[in-house]
């Protein structure tokens, strides 16, 4: 898309609305504010905060807490969080890393001594995969720097929903059932997230009074009430009883960090991501390759081939370079240079797939929920919180009402790898919020697509839909997607599967959000702030959620 096309889109709205192949959802418009999440009650919780005078940061934390209640299989205060915030008064984008570190006692030698090396990784849901949960510090940190309301006020809607109960949505019920099997059902505390030992069914009312009690404790005492005292002690005891090494001291030493966001320019629009240890770098690397030339037509085999190969190249780099920057800083400036993008583009062959792409050498210079909010002043918040796999480890500290993440599964056990397991180190992180700003520095949109390694692929695909094809936010989210899971490429119906197969891509068609195959195409949200200050939003039809504005 030319710079002129971007200016036209920004000033006059979008091109034609394309309902896509999967839904007939229309975009949502508003003037005072919009919140978009994967659960309607969470969207309402955030919107209610905006209507009380709160801003986008306040609304985001309220929605995140409500999602812990309504979709605990995917997210919660036992997981990690990342955020990007656009401050309208200054035009600055800030990035918050609220991911936790490995326990001080967790080493590769310990894993080897216990015979737990599983093809270079820890067992997926073992208690040793529990890293310090960072979400609570993220909620509090976001409010402290950018919010206008107190933590007790923004947690009030989630507390009410947890105490009164709510009917479970259809996709949440499916994910709940999938994630509840095994560890959650066998864990004593896990019964707090079940009904008679099973997941709640679609439409069945579920209450979580123990989570409400945890939220009240945090509302009154702030993050110290979580990382010190009884809650921290219960977390540590639960992990250690299951064979882990997390201690109360590990929790007490935790802190979230404000970091410099990374970005690139695509079609005249600056796309922002959090830096490593998050994988947002992958989306920027792929967009840099695509930005070198005009794209072929939408859904054409030529466009899909180029996008798939660009993602393969991006993952070849990020699978090596993304790690805790305190231990292994990535050469971000070199990786994001146009010169490097041009060199990587030469590896893409027009008539043949390449599945064994290797990382380059630049010049040095899940389960998850994603939500976003934009307020009347033009502040925007892009926020993501995750347990990693469904319910994470399935370990639930008794009396607390939330499960603990298994984010340590992302470490590798090769001591020479940048992402090697080490004490007090943050792992490669899949969860990534994103933001886009115009050339003049004004907010275009917070956006994101949840779902493990689908996330940077979703970011790239919805940005292409928005900026190259001129679609509105809902249409951009509706379009069929692919997911590179080398060597296989999973795809939704509506894409040129046979033609891509002829190029050498190993294609597999999945219908929508197919958790049975452990592959999802993500559930995204997007809110565009138009040139006149009005708002337009979408929420992914692959989820239960919605966008609401006023």
C-alpha positions as CSV (number, residue, x, y, z in Angstrom):
1,X,0.0,0.0,0.0
2,X,1.4,3.4,-0.9
3,X,1.7,6.3,1.6
4,X,-1.2,8.0,-0.3
5,X,-3.4,4.9,0.2
6,X,-2.7,5.0,3.9
7,X,-3.6,8.6,4.2
8,X,-6.8,8.1,2.2
9,X,-7.8,5.1,4.4
10,X,-7.1,7.1,7.6
11,X,-9.0,10.1,6.6
12,X,-12.0,8.7,4.8
13,X,-12.5,5.3,6.4
14,X,-12.1,1.8,5.0
15,X,-12.7,0.1,1.7
16,X,-15.7,-2.2,1.3
17,X,-16.7,-4.3,4.2
18,X,-15.9,-8.0,3.5
19,X,-17.8,-10.3,5.8
20,X,-15.2,-13.1,5.0
21,X,-15.9,-16.7,4.9
22,X,-16.5,-17.4,8.6
23,X,-19.0,-14.9,9.9
24,X,-21.3,-12.0,9.0
25,X,-20.2,-9.9,12.0
26,X,-20.2,-6.2,11.3
27,X,-17.6,-3.8,12.7
28,X,-18.5,-1.9,15.9
29,X,-18.4,1.9,16.0
30,X,-18.2,4.3,18.9
31,X,-17.1,7.8,19.8
32,X,-16.3,7.7,23.5
33,X,-14.5,4.4,23.9
34,X,-14.4,0.7,22.8
35,X,-13.2,-2.5,24.5
36,X,-12.7,-5.7,22.6
37,X,-12.1,-9.1,24.3
38,X,-12.8,-12.9,23.8
39,X,-15.7,-12.9,26.3
40,X,-18.7,-10.6,26.3
41,X,-18.8,-10.2,30.1
42,X,-15.1,-9.2,30.1
43,X,-15.8,-6.6,27.4
44,X,-18.7,-5.3,29.4
45,X,-16.4,-5.1,32.5
46,X,-13.9,-3.0,30.7
47,X,-16.6,-0.8,29.0
48,X,-18.2,-0.1,32.4
49,X,-14.9,1.2,33.7
50,X,-14.7,3.6,30.7
51,X,-18.2,4.8,31.3
52,X,-17.2,5.5,34.9
53,X,-14.5,7.8,33.7
54,X,-11.6,5.4,33.6
55,X,-9.1,5.3,30.7
56,X,-7.9,2.6,28.4
57,X,-5.4,1.2,31.0
58,X,-8.1,1.0,33.7
59,X,-10.5,-0.7,31.2
60,X,-7.8,-3.2,30.1
61,X,-7.0,-4.4,33.7
62,X,-10.8,-4.7,34.5
63,X,-11.3,-6.8,31.3
64,X,-8.2,-8.9,32.0
65,X,-9.4,-9.7,35.5
66,X,-12.9,-10.6,34.2
67,X,-11.4,-12.9,31.7
68,X,-9.6,-14.7,34.5
69,X,-13.2,-15.5,35.8
70,X,-14.9,-16.3,32.5
71,X,-12.1,-18.0,30.7
72,X,-9.7,-19.4,33.4
73,X,-8.5,-22.2,31.1
74,X,-6.7,-19.5,29.0
75,X,-5.7,-16.8,31.4
76,X,-5.4,-15.6,34.9
77,X,-3.4,-14.2,37.8
78,X,-1.4,-17.4,37.8
79,X,0.1,-16.5,34.4
80,X,2.1,-13.8,32.7
81,X,1.3,-10.5,31.0
82,X,2.6,-8.0,28.4
83,X,1.2,-4.6,27.4
84,X,1.7,-1.8,25.0
85,X,0.2,1.6,25.8
86,X,-0.2,4.5,23.5
87,X,-0.3,7.8,25.5
88,X,-2.3,10.3,23.6
89,X,-0.9,13.3,25.4
90,X,2.6,12.6,24.3
91,X,2.2,10.2,21.3
92,X,4.6,7.8,23.0
93,X,4.3,4.0,23.0
94,X,5.5,2.2,26.2
95,X,6.0,-1.5,26.7
96,X,5.5,-3.5,29.9
97,X,7.1,-6.9,30.4
98,X,5.3,-8.7,33.3
99,X,6.6,-12.2,32.6
100,X,8.1,-14.2,35.4
101,X,11.5,-15.7,35.9
102,X,12.6,-19.3,36.6
103,X,13.1,-20.4,40.2
104,X,16.5,-19.8,41.7
105,X,16.9,-23.5,42.2
106,X,16.0,-24.6,38.7
107,X,18.9,-25.7,36.6
108,X,19.6,-27.9,33.6
109,X,21.7,-30.2,35.9
110,X,18.7,-30.6,38.2
111,X,16.5,-31.6,35.3
112,X,19.0,-34.1,34.0
113,X,19.5,-35.6,37.5
114,X,15.8,-36.2,37.7
115,X,15.7,-37.8,34.3
116,X,13.2,-35.2,33.0
117,X,14.8,-34.2,29.7
118,X,12.2,-34.8,27.1
119,X,13.8,-34.2,23.7
120,X,15.5,-31.1,24.9
121,X,12.7,-29.7,27.0
122,X,11.0,-30.2,30.3
123,X,7.8,-32.3,30.5
124,X,5.1,-30.0,29.3
125,X,3.0,-29.7,32.5
126,X,5.5,-30.7,35.1
127,X,5.7,-28.6,38.3
128,X,9.2,-27.6,37.3
129,X,7.7,-25.6,34.4
130,X,6.1,-23.1,36.8
131,X,7.8,-19.8,36.5
132,X,6.9,-16.9,38.8
133,X,3.4,-15.6,37.7
134,X,3.8,-12.0,36.5
135,X,0.2,-11.0,35.7
136,X,-0.6,-9.4,39.0
137,X,2.5,-7.2,38.8
138,X,1.5,-6.3,35.2
139,X,-2.0,-5.2,36.3
140,X,-0.7,-3.1,39.1
141,X,2.2,-1.7,37.0
142,X,0.0,-0.6,34.1
143,X,-2.4,1.2,36.5
144,X,0.4,2.8,38.4
145,X,2.0,4.4,35.3
146,X,-1.0,5.0,33.0
147,X,-4.2,4.4,34.9
148,X,-6.5,6.9,36.6
149,X,-8.4,4.5,39.0
150,X,-7.4,2.3,42.0
151,X,-6.9,-1.4,41.7
152,X,-9.8,-2.1,44.0
153,X,-12.1,-0.2,41.6
154,X,-11.1,-1.9,38.4
155,X,-11.2,-5.4,40.0
156,X,-14.8,-4.8,41.3
157,X,-16.5,-6.1,38.1
158,X,-14.5,-9.3,38.1
159,X,-15.2,-9.9,41.8
160,X,-18.9,-9.5,41.2
161,X,-18.9,-11.9,38.3
162,X,-16.9,-14.5,40.3
163,X,-19.3,-14.3,43.3
164,X,-22.6,-14.2,41.4
165,X,-21.5,-16.6,38.7
166,X,-22.0,-16.5,35.0
167,X,-23.2,-18.8,32.1
168,X,-20.1,-20.3,30.4
169,X,-19.8,-19.5,26.7
170,X,-19.6,-22.3,24.0
171,X,-15.9,-22.0,23.0
172,X,-14.9,-21.3,26.6
173,X,-16.7,-24.5,27.6
174,X,-14.9,-26.5,25.0
175,X,-11.5,-25.1,26.0
176,X,-12.3,-25.6,29.6
177,X,-13.2,-29.3,29.1
178,X,-10.1,-29.8,27.0
179,X,-7.8,-28.2,29.5
180,X,-9.4,-29.8,32.6
181,X,-8.5,-33.3,31.8
182,X,-5.6,-34.8,33.7
183,X,-3.7,-32.5,35.9
184,X,-6.6,-30.2,36.9
185,X,-8.9,-33.0,37.7
186,X,-6.3,-34.9,39.7
187,X,-5.1,-31.8,41.7
188,X,-6.9,-31.2,45.0
189,X,-7.2,-27.4,44.3
190,X,-8.3,-28.1,40.8
191,X,-11.8,-28.9,42.0
192,X,-12.3,-25.2,42.6
193,X,-12.4,-24.7,38.8
194,X,-14.7,-27.7,38.2
195,X,-18.3,-28.7,38.9
196,X,-18.6,-32.1,40.4
197,X,-15.1,-33.0,39.0
198,X,-15.8,-31.9,35.4
199,X,-15.7,-28.7,33.3
200,X,-18.8,-26.6,33.2
201,X,-21.0,-27.1,30.1
202,X,-22.1,-24.4,27.7
203,X,-24.6,-22.2,29.3
204,X,-24.1,-23.7,32.8
205,X,-23.6,-21.2,35.6
206,X,-20.2,-21.2,37.2
207,X,-19.1,-19.5,40.4
208,X,-15.6,-19.0,41.7
209,X,-15.8,-17.6,45.3
210,X,-12.2,-18.5,46.0
211,X,-10.9,-16.4,43.1
212,X,-13.2,-13.6,44.3
213,X,-11.5,-13.8,47.7
214,X,-8.0,-13.7,46.0
215,X,-9.0,-10.6,44.0
216,X,-10.4,-8.9,47.2
217,X,-7.1,-9.6,48.9
218,X,-5.2,-8.0,46.0
219,X,-7.6,-5.2,45.7
220,X,-7.0,-4.3,49.3
221,X,-3.2,-5.0,49.5
222,X,-2.0,-4.5,46.0
223,X,0.6,-6.7,44.4
224,X,2.4,-7.1,47.7
225,X,-0.6,-9.1,48.9
226,X,0.1,-11.6,46.0
227,X,3.9,-11.8,46.1
228,X,4.3,-11.8,49.8
229,X,2.3,-13.5,52.5
230,X,-0.3,-16.3,52.4
231,X,-1.0,-16.3,48.6
232,X,2.7,-16.6,47.8
233,X,3.2,-19.3,50.4
234,X,0.3,-21.3,49.0
235,X,1.7,-21.1,45.5
236,X,5.1,-22.2,46.6
237,X,3.7,-25.1,48.7
238,X,1.5,-26.3,45.8
239,X,4.4,-26.3,43.4
240,X,6.8,-28.0,45.8
241,X,4.3,-30.7,46.7
242,X,4.0,-31.5,43.0
243,X,7.8,-31.8,42.5
244,X,8.7,-28.2,41.6
245,X,11.3,-25.9,43.2
246,X,9.5,-22.5,43.2
247,X,9.8,-20.8,46.6
248,X,8.1,-17.9,48.3
249,X,11.4,-16.1,48.0
250,X,11.3,-16.4,44.2
251,X,7.9,-14.7,44.3
252,X,9.0,-12.0,46.7
253,X,11.9,-11.0,44.4
254,X,9.7,-10.7,41.3
255,X,9.3,-7.4,39.5
256,X,7.8,-6.3,36.2
257,X,9.8,-4.1,33.8
258,X,9.0,-1.2,31.6
259,X,11.1,-1.7,28.4
260,X,11.7,0.0,25.1
261,X,9.2,-1.3,22.4
262,X,10.6,-2.4,19.1
263,X,9.0,-1.4,15.7
264,X,9.2,-1.3,12.0
265,X,7.4,0.6,9.3
266,X,5.0,-1.4,7.0
267,X,3.1,0.4,4.2
268,X,3.8,3.7,5.9
269,X,2.4,2.6,9.3
270,X,4.7,1.9,12.3
271,X,4.0,-1.5,13.8
272,X,5.0,-1.8,17.5
273,X,5.8,-5.0,19.5
274,X,7.3,-5.8,22.8
275,X,11.0,-6.7,22.6
276,X,12.5,-10.2,23.4
277,X,11.9,-12.3,25.5
278,X,8.6,-11.9,23.5
279,X,8.3,-13.2,19.9
280,X,6.9,-10.0,18.5
281,X,10.1,-9.7,16.6
282,X,8.9,-12.5,14.3
283,X,5.9,-10.5,13.1
284,X,8.2,-7.5,12.3
285,X,10.7,-9.6,10.5
286,X,8.0,-11.1,8.2
287,X,6.4,-7.7,7.6
288,X,9.8,-6.2,6.6
289,X,10.2,-8.9,3.9
290,X,6.7,-8.3,2.6
291,X,7.2,-4.5,2.6
292,X,9.9,-4.8,-0.1
293,X,7.4,-5.1,-2.9
294,X,3.7,-4.8,-3.7
295,X,1.8,-7.9,-2.7
296,X,-0.1,-10.1,-5.2
297,X,-3.9,-10.2,-4.9
298,X,-5.6,-11.3,-1.7
299,X,-6.0,-15.1,-1.3
300,X,-3.8,-15.8,-4.4
301,X,-1.3,-18.6,-4.3
302,X,1.4,-16.1,-5.0
303,X,0.6,-14.0,-1.9
304,X,0.1,-16.9,0.4
305,X,3.4,-18.5,-0.7
306,X,5.3,-15.3,0.0
307,X,3.6,-14.9,3.4
308,X,4.3,-18.5,4.4
309,X,8.0,-18.3,3.4
310,X,8.4,-14.9,5.1
311,X,7.1,-16.4,8.3
312,X,9.4,-19.4,8.0
313,X,12.3,-17.1,7.6
314,X,11.2,-15.0,10.6
315,X,10.8,-18.1,12.8
316,X,14.2,-19.4,11.8
317,X,15.7,-16.3,13.3
318,X,13.5,-15.9,16.4
319,X,13.8,-19.5,17.4
320,X,17.4,-18.8,18.0
321,X,17.6,-15.1,18.9
322,X,14.6,-14.6,21.2
323,X,15.6,-15.1,24.8
324,X,15.9,-13.2,28.0
325,X,17.9,-10.1,27.0
326,X,19.6,-10.0,30.4
327,X,21.2,-13.3,29.5
328,X,21.4,-13.2,25.7
329,X,20.6,-9.8,24.0
330,X,19.3,-10.2,20.5
331,X,20.8,-8.1,17.7
332,X,17.4,-6.4,17.1
333,X,18.6,-3.4,15.1
334,X,20.4,-5.7,12.7
335,X,17.6,-8.1,12.4
336,X,15.1,-5.3,11.6
337,X,17.3,-3.5,9.1
338,X,16.0,-3.2,5.5
339,X,19.3,-4.5,4.3
340,X,18.8,-7.7,6.3
341,X,15.2,-8.0,5.0
342,X,16.4,-7.8,1.4
343,X,19.1,-10.5,2.0
344,X,16.5,-12.8,3.5
345,X,14.0,-12.1,0.7
346,X,16.5,-13.6,-1.8
347,X,15.9,-17.0,-0.1
348,X,12.3,-17.1,-1.2
349,X,11.8,-19.0,-4.4
350,X,8.7,-18.1,-6.4
351,X,7.9,-21.6,-7.5
352,X,9.0,-23.8,-4.6
353,X,8.6,-24.1,-0.8
354,X,11.7,-24.1,1.4
355,X,11.1,-25.9,4.7
356,X,14.7,-26.1,6.0
357,X,15.5,-22.4,6.3
358,X,18.3,-21.5,8.6
359,X,18.8,-18.5,10.9
360,X,20.6,-15.6,9.4
361,X,23.6,-13.6,10.7
362,X,22.5,-9.9,10.8
363,X,24.9,-7.1,11.2
364,X,24.9,-6.2,14.9
365,X,24.4,-2.4,15.5
366,X,-1.6,-20.7,24.3
367,X,-3.7,-20.7,26.1
368,X,-4.0,-17.0,26.0
369,X,-6.4,-14.1,26.0
370,X,-5.8,-10.9,24.1
371,X,-7.8,-7.7,24.6
372,X,-7.6,-4.0,23.7
373,X,-9.2,-0.8,24.7
374,X,-9.2,2.8,23.4
375,X,-10.7,5.7,25.4
376,X,-12.2,9.0,24.4
377,X,-8.9,10.9,24.8
378,X,-7.3,8.6,22.3
379,X,-5.2,6.5,24.7
380,X,-4.9,2.9,23.5
381,X,-4.0,-0.3,25.4
382,X,-2.9,-3.6,23.8
383,X,-2.9,-6.2,26.6
384,X,-2.3,-10.0,26.7
385,X,-2.4,-12.5,29.6
386,X,-1.8,-16.2,29.5
387,X,-1.5,-19.5,31.3
388,X,0.3,-21.0,28.3
389,X,-1.3,-24.4,27.8
390,X,-4.9,-25.0,29.0
391,X,-4.9,-24.2,32.7
392,X,-1.1,-24.2,32.5
393,X,0.2,-26.9,34.7
394,X,-3.3,-27.6,36.1
395,X,-1.9,-26.9,39.6
396,X,-4.3,-24.8,41.7
397,X,-3.2,-23.4,45.1
398,X,-6.1,-24.4,47.4
399,X,-8.4,-21.6,48.3
400,X,-7.1,-19.3,45.6
401,X,-9.2,-20.1,42.6
402,X,-6.6,-19.9,39.8
403,X,-4.2,-22.2,38.1
404,X,-0.4,-21.8,37.7
405,X,1.2,-21.4,34.3
406,X,3.7,-23.8,32.6
407,X,5.7,-21.1,30.8
408,X,9.0,-22.8,31.7
409,X,8.2,-25.4,29.0
410,X,9.5,-22.8,26.5
411,X,13.1,-23.1,27.8
412,X,15.4,-25.4,25.9
413,X,17.9,-27.7,27.7
414,X,20.9,-27.1,25.4
415,X,23.3,-25.0,27.6
416,X,24.7,-23.4,24.4
417,X,21.3,-22.0,23.2
418,X,20.4,-18.4,24.0
419,X,17.1,-19.6,25.4
420,X,18.7,-22.3,27.6
421,X,17.1,-22.9,31.0
422,X,18.9,-21.0,33.8
423,X,18.0,-19.8,37.3
424,X,16.1,-16.4,37.5
425,X,15.9,-16.3,33.7
426,X,12.8,-15.4,31.6
427,X,11.9,-17.9,28.9
428,X,11.1,-17.3,25.2
429,X,7.5,-16.0,25.4
430,X,4.8,-16.5,22.8
431,X,2.3,-13.9,24.1
432,X,2.6,-10.6,22.3
433,X,0.4,-7.5,22.1
434,X,0.8,-5.1,19.2
435,X,0.1,-1.5,18.3
436,X,0.1,0.6,15.1
437,X,0.6,4.3,14.7
438,X,0.4,6.5,11.7
439,X,3.3,8.4,10.1
440,X,2.3,11.5,12.0
441,X,2.5,9.6,15.3
442,X,-1.2,9.4,15.9
443,X,-2.8,6.1,17.1
444,X,-4.1,3.8,14.3
445,X,-4.9,0.7,16.3
446,X,-4.1,-1.6,19.2
447,X,-4.4,-5.2,17.9
448,X,-3.5,-8.8,18.6
449,X,-4.1,-12.4,17.8
450,X,-3.7,-14.9,20.6
451,X,-2.7,-18.6,20.2
452,X,0.9,-19.7,20.8
453,X,3.1,-19.6,17.8
454,X,0.1,-18.4,15.7
455,X,0.4,-15.0,17.3
456,X,3.1,-13.3,15.1
457,X,1.6,-15.0,12.1
458,X,-1.8,-13.5,13.0
459,X,-0.3,-10.1,13.5
460,X,1.3,-10.2,10.0
461,X,-1.9,-11.5,8.3
462,X,-4.4,-9.1,9.9
463,X,-2.0,-6.1,9.2
464,X,-1.9,-7.2,5.5
465,X,-5.7,-7.4,5.5
466,X,-6.0,-3.9,7.0
467,X,-3.2,-2.0,5.2
468,X,-2.9,-3.8,1.9
469,X,-6.5,-4.6,1.3
470,X,-8.1,-1.7,3.1
471,X,-10.5,-3.9,5.1
472,X,-12.2,-2.7,8.3
473,X,-11.1,-4.3,11.6
474,X,-13.8,-6.9,11.7
475,X,-13.3,-8.0,8.1
476,X,-9.5,-8.1,8.7
477,X,-10.1,-10.6,11.5
478,X,-12.7,-12.6,9.6
479,X,-10.4,-13.6,6.7
480,X,-9.2,-17.2,6.5
481,X,-5.7,-17.8,8.0
482,X,-2.8,-20.1,7.7
483,X,-0.5,-21.3,10.5
484,X,3.1,-22.4,9.8
485,X,4.0,-25.3,12.0
486,X,7.0,-26.6,10.1
487,X,7.0,-28.6,8.0
488,X,3.2,-28.5,8.0
489,X,1.2,-25.5,7.1
490,X,-2.3,-25.6,8.6
491,X,-4.9,-23.6,6.7
492,X,-8.6,-22.7,6.9
493,X,-11.0,-23.3,4.1
494,X,-11.0,-20.5,1.5
495,X,-7.3,-20.6,0.8
496,X,-5.7,-22.1,-2.3
497,X,-4.7,-25.4,-0.6
498,X,-4.1,-27.5,-3.8
499,X,-2.1,-24.8,-5.5
500,X,0.1,-24.3,-2.4
501,X,0.6,-28.1,-2.2
502,X,1.9,-28.1,-5.8
503,X,4.6,-25.7,-4.7
504,X,5.8,-28.2,-2.1
505,X,4.0,-26.9,1.0
506,X,2.7,-29.7,3.2
507,X,-0.8,-28.4,3.7
508,X,-3.5,-29.5,6.1
509,X,-7.0,-28.0,6.2
510,X,-8.6,-27.4,9.6
511,X,-12.1,-26.0,10.1
512,X,-11.9,-22.9,12.3
513,X,-10.6,-23.3,15.8
514,X,-9.7,-27.0,15.9
515,X,-8.3,-27.7,19.3
516,X,-8.5,-31.5,18.7
517,X,-5.5,-31.0,16.4
518,X,-3.8,-28.8,19.0
519,X,-3.6,-26.0,16.4
520,X,-5.7,-22.8,16.4
521,X,-5.8,-19.9,14.1
522,X,-6.0,-17.5,16.9
523,X,-8.7,-15.2,18.3
524,X,-8.0,-11.6,17.6
525,X,-9.2,-8.1,18.6
526,X,-8.6,-4.8,16.9
527,X,-9.7,-1.2,17.5
528,X,-9.0,1.5,14.9
529,X,-9.1,5.1,15.8
530,X,-10.2,7.0,12.8
531,X,-8.9,10.5,11.8
532,X,-11.9,12.2,13.3
533,X,-11.4,10.5,16.6
534,X,-14.3,8.0,16.2
535,X,-13.6,4.3,16.7
536,X,-14.1,1.2,14.7
537,X,-13.5,-2.3,16.2
538,X,-13.7,-6.0,15.5
539,X,-13.6,-9.2,17.6
540,X,-12.6,-12.6,16.2
541,X,-15.5,-14.8,15.1
542,X,-13.4,-17.8,16.2
543,X,-14.0,-16.8,19.8
544,X,-17.0,-16.1,22.1
545,X,-16.1,-12.5,22.4
546,X,-17.2,-9.1,21.1
547,X,-16.3,-5.5,20.9
548,X,-18.5,-2.9,22.6
549,X,-18.5,0.8,22.3
550,X,-20.4,3.9,23.4
